[in-house]
Amino acid sequence: MAVASTHSDQPPVPFIDLVAQYHTIKDQVRRAVDQVFETQQFVLGDEVRLLEEEIAQYCDARYAIGCASGTDALVLSLLALGVGPGDEVITSPFTFFATAGAIHRVGAVPRFVDIEPVTYNLNAELVEEAINEKTKAIIPVHIFGQCADMESLWRISVRHNLPIVEDACQAIGAEYRGRRAGVLGTVGCFSFFPTKNLGGAGDGGIITTDDAEVAARLKRLRVHGDVGGYTHVEVGFNSRLDALQAAVLRVKLQHLDSWSDARRRNAKRYNELLREADLLSAVDAPAVAADQVHVYNQYTLRIKGGRRDQVMKYLRGEGVGCAVYYPISLHMQECFSYLGCRAEDYPESTRASAEVLSLPIFSELTDAQLQRVVNVLQDATAEITTLKLPDVDQTSQRRAA
Ligand SMILES: Cc1ncc(COP(=O)(O)O)c(C=O)c1O
């Protein structure tokens, strides 16, 4: 389908620009990396220990344990809590694959619960009916950088004596009633994937907890179950954090709050521009609960009228970066077909996967770039409505049929 181009002479707006951010901290990063090379201590060691202390302090947690990725943070946490074969773990189907993948990896079964449509977070009202004698944990995902309904989930977890593993991979610094993500459950899992708000120079992750026993188990699970002196009390993994990552992350942590502020300013500006452009009947902007601080790892719109893929194509055609997180609800992933789920079992997750579109939100965006994104979005919706273009294929809807 050809859609006329109206702004092709304008400079493109990338979806994310990690180079722009790097240039603001280049000297600090280089010095930190050089210091690691001078020590030649590349795995765990002082840099990792210092990062762990700083993240624990940042989240107001007693312990933080670095590991190789956000995925490993989830896997290690589930194992440390004793989740294994035959168990079920409740989670959202509207998340990055790793959340459910980690449950499968420890031999347990993901038990999906639908999301609520405004925040795209796990619908706490539906959680209790999914609990049975096999349920061993709940993993709420703070999707796009806004915390799930933790108060309701805590009540449920206490009533049923179930630990909560926060998937806070997208939400470092997010606040729920004045407390930061990572201390709102039994353990909190974070990813340092480069595109996260606190991103490393490769893969990395960290787990926060206030529980001394869980922390001790996590520490040995990341080093083959070793409690020191080559004494292995259980079989673990090699899931250590590199000192080079820790050194880069320690530099970036000093800037995290100002970067998150910039993301929030960008989101606020988008909201104003969308209102001014009279687009709020065509799209739903992200909604933030009064008692929450969102960190906008993503700024995600719901495009109404079944035209998401056309809008995405138009934006990209005009050089405006955008992305769909996530195009296939996890209950419809082929690898989980053994669960026997149908699209309509989780209608809100299925609908979201067909309707959401994330816009550029990175900290270094200029006002001109924000305006251009909204101008192009306005043109896209006008053009698509005027031409009455047919719907393009929507994978999740096709799978729903
Ligand atoms: C919600 C969520 N969970 C888990 C992960 C996994 O993190 P990683 O890519 O560091 O393994 C990510 C990040 O990609 C994520 O966004």
The ligand as an ORCA input file, in Angstrom:
! r2SCAN-3c Opt
* xyz 0 1
  C      10.058     -6.927     30.813
  C      11.385     -7.563     30.551
  N      11.701     -8.713     31.181
  C      12.882     -9.311     31.007
  C      13.830     -8.777     30.166
  C      15.093     -9.535     29.946
  O      16.241     -8.795     30.156
  P      17.605     -9.148     29.369
  O      17.410     -8.758     27.949
  O      18.633     -8.314     30.072
  O      17.852    -10.596     29.538
  C      13.564     -7.570     29.505
  C      14.563     -6.911     28.642
  O      14.835     -7.104     27.560
  C      12.308     -6.968     29.686
  O      11.987     -5.831     29.044
*
